[in-house]
């Protein structure tokens, strides 16, 4: 019913399709990968700061992943940027 209509609309809008159409409309855009590596506290704090200044939402980052270095984690953000 109403819930099914709402949920079915969500299925039709997948993120990869939106990203592809955006990059096709703006050929100057190139993917850029951001990588934060440090203590869990430092990485989390930086991710939150980048949201506060409006650069990237917390949900745009990958979950914290173990780093090859003991005591460190990493998180990745893929974001297209305009290149001139």
Order of alpha helices (4+ residues) and beta strands (2+ residues): alpha-alpha-beta-alpha-beta-beta
